[in-house]
Amino acid sequence: VIAGICTLSGLAALLIAVFGKALGEVGVIVVLGFWGAGSLSFYGLSVAHAIDRTPRELIPHVMSGLLFVWAGGSISGPLIAGFAMRGFGRLGLFGLMGVLLLLVAVMMVWRVRAKPMPVGEKHEEWSPILPTPLASVEIDPRMSEQSEQGELDLGPKTDTQPVAAETEADI
């Protein structure tokens, strides 16, 4: 799956880099949609791929490693892209992205063939879990007894006295 989206995204980026001016505005926007569909879904799919192939006790280590790689790319990527754009103009960014995404696609095909997914390994059912409780909800002074039992009541309190309107005699 990762190789497929990288190939789609890489070819779209190269199409923009090579034929960007000839595609016209609408054509570039359509091709950008294909580029974004692959590029923007890449991290989530990579995390899923890594977790599927990692023993349960090593998942936190793998996740922290992925975050460090992501952070390193966030720092070095704009610098490298700047050099590509300086050397090849505005479309150099898409040329660089296209080449890099196609390299990742080749690497993923090689990786899956070199180390296939373990067969028969039982994985637990996946269910979404909030990482921490919402502390702001727990300490919210507007919460009532009902909200602590699971029903949120964030409306205005009714036990407060309305402010008396000023009259001409008060002024």
Buried (B, 14 or more C-beta within 10 A) or exposed (E): EBBEBBBBBBBBBBBBBBBBEEBEEEBBEEBBEBBEBBBEBBEEBBBEBBBEBBEEEEEEEBBEEBEEEBEEEEEEBEEEBEEBBEEBEEBBBBBBBBBBBBEBBBEBBEBBEEEEEEEEEEEEEEEEEEEEEEEEEEEEEEBEEEBEEEEEEEEEEEEEEEEEEEEEEEE
